[in-house]
């Protein structure tokens, strides 16, 4: 039994006491949840602030139903600017309930506040407002201008009657939320006045622009709030309705239900978390008398609880979100400073001790504390999985609500009162019209399409189709069978960076040239997401000690790494071949004094094998072929005990058979190197580099005579480099790293385990900040933030 079901089982007695009509809600919602479970992700970053040229390292965790989720295979992570335009996008595979990767920031990126968003296809089955997002400050070449003095102005003041209804003639609790023109909370105080401008009551915010007050509205009377001359209208009251009030009690929630009208008589109350019904409570009230009671919460899991009151006909009358924080999710951890030495390039050894017998995966970052934005991060793994991923809209500094502050438990209820619920509607549950999931997990990389015989239009039906995938790290060959209409599919593939995908018949000399029409692939598919406009404080990044330090650190980086001039103009006339070489060739392939390049873009090549054609064009090139499909061997200027040439396709190592299967008309350039320093062994036996013509991207459905396409696989997942100063560095350099260590994949299993943190300091850091986060197999969460310095 899962941890969640154990909690829910404790409330079976209360649930069974509810009216029979309520059982439909349990069955309908639970059935829908099995088909469309809530999926969440959270990204642990190594830092909160960066400068251009640095690397953003991230570790992604996934949960569903309070447990780690292995339902996702692909994660999309986007870095967006303030206009929500993409700057960098990464696509990484998910293994189990984990993934990690990095953003390499261009050193030309301008200073500013950027936005980060992360999601999987399964997460898009719900409102996009629930996707993981956060802000990042990046410092670059241009320094931010000092922000003008803040203008204290209320741009929006909204009122939220508790339960959703403002009912005349009975006391109503009304919450409010005030924000400034930047969308950030602003403290307010003012008066509530009626239509005659008579003051009825006063109000004042108590936390982050939020607060609440009691109002008993008169029927038909409009009300407004007055703040320093600004007027804001309250919702219009109704003659009939139900007002719901929830307050914190000892390990419980006390409720009061007041109502007016024959159709507003409450029959029962339902509570749900993560689409699981956790209680049903009958409400037996009498006309004119409020219904009061207690909801026990000590056995519930922590998170957002949705409480809804229904009448006897199953109509929802009022609804309220409330927060449960029983702290059962916390994985206790003890930090130890075993060896502390903040001298230049000295070794440090810290450790984190975990209790009991656990199995989990964790990530740890060690950074220079003097380059951090604040003492505590504004959001963390607690606040993301348990709070912000279940309510739409912006929550300011959500990690505060999980702190030891005595006011946090009451303040988080203001967040609950001023945020709505948009995952589903109870009316859809009752009518059995909950939406079916629109998106499925792609199962890693999936390629599909239709093959026809070139020039004939006939389907390449019920035939074996050979598919090669060539990348920098290796080659993969698969044989797939087409259906009677020539359709094919190849899925569950994982490869990184740029790849060449070749489709070929396998009939040897009798092979057919194929026309491949590809469907939109699973990895490059784009999703229509709304613009992300997270509130931004213009003062952040423009004032204080951090901007000056980050700008200085960026200057050190520029001087230490070297930056190319913005523009270098070389005058001269280039030949057509030189232009083609610049377009197609890169790195060491662009060199080679004794190399020879053939331009095939304007040549008519008979329907023959490319190697047979080249043998007649390149002196001293010998091609030998055996009886099998890919048994070609090429030799260049060799005699005696000959060794085959090394072959490259678009600068990726390739097999001879793969190149032979490419129609010669699809080849742009061929380059022959007598020797090549970029190849194993220096390419002493010669190197042949073949370049295919540039075509459309794979993610666009296309039809072409080409049987080879470019494909962008998963983003490369790099390994963090931490220098080892146990022996002196060979070359003199300044070590000004801001992230001293990043370990994204720490697997722990056993009894009373310890996580070691061993790293070497840079040349200047005096204070360290350690952040450790992670999740166990039972859903417990690790969140540790620790500052370390001598004498502390």
Beta strands, then each sheet from edge to edge (+ up, - down):
strand 1: 40-45
strand 2: 49-51
strand 3: 55-64
strand 4: 67-68
strand 5: 74-80
strand 6: 86-93
strand 7: 98-104
strand 8: 112-119
strand 9: 132-139
strand 10: 156-161
strand 11: 172-179
strand 12: 189-194
strand 13: 199-204
strand 14: 210-215
strand 15: 223-227
strand 16: 230-233
strand 17: 241-249
strand 18: 252-260
strand 19: 268-273
strand 20: 276-282
strand 21: 291-296
strand 22: 303-310
strand 23: 316-324
strand 24: 333-339
strand 25: 347-354
strand 26: 357-368
strand 27: 445-453
strand 28: 464-471
strand 29: 474-481
strand 30: 487-493
strand 31: 498-504
strand 32: 514-518
strand 33: 596-599
strand 34: 621-625
strand 35: 632-636
strand 36: 646-649
strand 37: 652-653
strand 38: 667-673
strand 39: 687-692
strand 40: 703-704
strand 41: 708-712
strand 42: 739-751
strand 43: 754-760
strand 44: 768-776
strand 45: 781-788
sheet 1: 1+ 3- 4+
sheet 2: 1+ 3- 7+
sheet 3: 2+ 9+ 8- 5+ 6-
sheet 4: 10+ 11- 14+
sheet 5: 13+ 12- 15+ 16-
sheet 6: 17+ 18- 21+
sheet 7: 20+ 19- 22+ 23-
sheet 8: 24+ 25- 43+
sheet 9: 42+ 26- 44+ 45-
sheet 10: 30+ 27- 32+ 40-
sheet 11: 29+ 28- 31+ 41-
sheet 12: 33+ 38- 39+ 36+ 37-
sheet 13: 34+ 35-
end
